[in-house]
Amino acid sequence: QIRVPHQLAMVRARWRFSRWIPLVSGMMLEICGGSIYITGLYNTDLKHRFFPGSDGQERIEQLVFACNLGNWLPAAGFFLDSRIGGARNTAAIAALLTLIGYLGVWAWSRRSIQPAFWQVWVFWFIWGHGSGWFDNAAMTIAVRNFPQHRGRSVALMKSFYGLSGSILTQVYNLFFFEATSDFLLFLGTAIAALGLACA
């Protein structure tokens, strides 16, 4: 009877310091960050509601450019390498940025706020920037925990970054079809919650 708690403690310690649990967390972070690939699901609806004129497509493309610019801006790397950084804090900031950005876009899509176009652009930039921070945290986890298999771990992470578009599209088709505002609220809250849970 004395050995059972000791064996459970050994198993718990082995899992606590396992490199596989952070790998799975990294995959979930990549799913959070990959929401950048699904803007096509709701862009048409936003274009018809907010930009009905001849320049509507150009305005939507500017918003998509804002989230892509935010995604590829390398600020997360500077934070990650600082003293207060680290993958956990980077993922937490990613969750905060994504929440703020998507809530701003959600409020705009519901017409709860009437921001100028440049302010909407900033909201899109912020959630796109959060996606980049998620990616940065996940890649760091994979590379540090698997130094002898960096290529495979990076490939696994990037595959989840791309697959997230398919996963989130299925969620949209099942629960939020033609409900853009509700889907944007879901993206903001669910992605931030999953990112914090994985941090």
C-alpha positions in Angstrom: 0.0 0.0 0.0 2.9 2.3 0.6 4.3 1.8 -2.9 1.1 2.9 -4.7 1.3 6.6 -3.7 5.0 6.5 -4.5 4.4 5.1 -7.9 1.7 7.6 -8.6 4.0 10.4 -7.5 6.6 9.1 -9.9 4.1 9.0 -12.8 2.9 12.5 -11.9 6.5 13.8 -11.8 7.2 12.1 -15.1 4.2 13.8 -16.8 4.9 17.1 -15.2 8.4 17.3 -16.6 7.5 15.6 -19.9 8.3 17.3 -23.1 5.2 15.9 -24.8 2.6 17.9 -22.8 4.1 21.2 -24.0 4.2 19.8 -27.5 0.4 19.2 -27.4 0.0 22.7 -25.8 2.0 24.1 -28.7 -0.3 22.4 -31.2 -3.3 24.0 -29.5 -1.5 27.4 -29.6 -1.0 27.0 -33.3 -4.7 26.3 -33.8 -5.3 29.6 -31.9 -2.9 31.5 -34.1 -4.1 30.0 -37.4 -7.4 31.9 -37.3 -5.6 34.3 -39.6 -6.4 32.0 -42.5 -10.2 32.1 -42.2 -10.9 35.7 -42.9 -12.6 34.7 -46.1 -15.5 33.2 -44.1 -16.8 36.5 -43.0 -15.2 39.1 -45.3 -18.0 39.0 -47.9 -20.6 39.6 -45.2 -18.6 42.5 -43.7 -18.1 44.0 -47.2 -21.8 44.0 -48.1 -22.8 45.5 -44.7 -20.1 48.1 -44.3 -18.5 48.8 -47.6 -21.2 48.5 -50.3 -19.5 51.0 -52.7 -17.1 50.4 -55.5 -14.2 50.5 -53.1 -15.6 47.8 -50.8 -13.2 45.1 -52.0 -10.2 47.4 -51.6 -11.2 48.3 -48.0 -11.6 44.6 -47.1 -8.2 43.8 -48.6 -6.7 46.6 -46.5 -8.2 45.0 -43.3 -6.8 41.6 -44.3 -3.5 43.3 -45.0 -3.6 44.7 -41.4 -4.1 41.3 -39.8 -1.3 39.8 -42.0 1.0 42.7 -41.1 0.3 42.2 -37.5 0.9 38.4 -37.8 4.3 38.8 -39.3 5.6 41.8 -37.3 8.4 40.2 -35.2 7.7 42.0 -31.8 7.0 38.7 -30.1 10.5 37.4 -30.6 12.0 40.4 -28.8 9.6 39.9 -25.9 10.2 36.1 -25.8 14.0 36.6 -25.5 13.7 39.2 -22.7 14.0 38.5 -19.0 10.2 38.6 -18.5 9.4 36.7 -21.6 9.2 33.0 -22.1 6.7 30.9 -23.9 4.0 31.1 -21.2 4.0 34.9 -21.0 4.2 35.2 -24.7 1.1 33.0 -25.1 -0.7 35.0 -22.4 0.0 38.2 -24.2 -1.1 36.6 -27.5 -4.5 35.7 -25.8 -4.9 39.3 -24.6 -4.1 40.8 -28.0 -6.4 38.4 -29.8 -9.2 39.1 -27.3 -8.9 42.8 -27.6 -8.7 42.7 -31.4 -11.6 40.3 -32.0 -13.8 42.1 -29.4 -13.2 45.4 -31.3 -14.1 43.8 -34.6 -17.1 42.1 -33.0 -18.4 45.4 -31.6 -17.9 47.0 -34.9 -19.7 44.2 -36.8 -22.7 44.5 -34.4 -22.7 48.3 -34.9 -22.2 48.7 -31.1 -19.4 51.2 -31.9 -18.9 53.4 -34.9 -15.2 53.6 -35.3 -13.4 55.3 -38.1 -11.8 53.0 -40.7 -8.3 53.5 -39.3 -9.6 52.3 -35.9 -11.1 49.2 -37.5 -7.8 48.6 -39.2 -6.1 48.8 -35.8 -8.4 46.2 -34.4 -7.6 43.8 -37.3 -3.9 44.5 -36.8 -4.2 43.7 -33.0 -5.8 40.3 -33.5 -3.4 39.5 -36.3 -0.5 40.4 -34.1 -1.9 38.1 -31.4 -1.9 35.3 -33.9 1.8 35.9 -34.5 2.5 35.8 -30.8 0.8 32.4 -30.5 2.9 31.1 -33.3 6.1 32.4 -31.7 5.3 30.8 -28.4 4.4 27.4 -30.0 7.5 27.3 -32.2 9.8 28.1 -29.2 8.3 25.2 -27.2 8.8 22.8 -30.1 12.4 23.8 -30.8 13.6 23.9 -27.2 12.0 20.6 -26.2 13.2 18.6 -29.2 16.7 19.9 -30.1 17.6 16.8 -32.0 14.3 16.7 -34.0 13.8 20.4 -34.7 12.7 19.9 -38.3 10.0 17.4 -37.4 8.8 19.4 -34.4 8.6 22.6 -36.5 6.8 20.7 -39.3 4.3 19.4 -36.8 3.7 22.9 -35.4 3.3 24.5 -38.8 0.9 21.8 -39.9 -1.4 22.7 -37.0 -1.0 26.3 -37.9 -2.4 25.5 -41.4 -4.9 22.9 -40.3 -6.5 25.4 -37.9 -8.2 27.1 -40.9 -10.0 23.8 -41.6 -10.8 23.2 -38.0 -12.3 26.6 -37.5 -14.1 26.5 -40.8 -15.9 23.4 -39.6 -16.8 25.2 -36.3 -18.2 28.1 -38.4 -20.2 25.8 -40.7 -21.7 23.8 -37.8 -22.5 26.6 -35.3 -22.2 30.0 -36.9 -23.1 29.8 -40.5 -24.1 33.3 -41.7 -23.8 34.6 -38.1 -20.6 36.7 -38.6 -20.9 38.7 -35.4 -21.4 35.7 -33.2 -18.5 33.9 -34.9 -16.2 36.9 -34.2 -17.3 36.9 -30.6 -16.6 33.1 -30.4 -13.1 33.6 -32.0 -12.2 36.3 -29.5 -13.3 34.5 -26.4 -12.6 30.9 -27.3 -9.2 31.5 -28.8 -8.2 33.6 -25.8 -9.5 31.0 -23.4 -7.7 28.1 -25.1 -4.5 30.1 -25.4 -4.5 30.9 -21.7 -5.3 27.3 -20.8 -2.3 26.1 -22.9 0.0 28.8 -21.5 
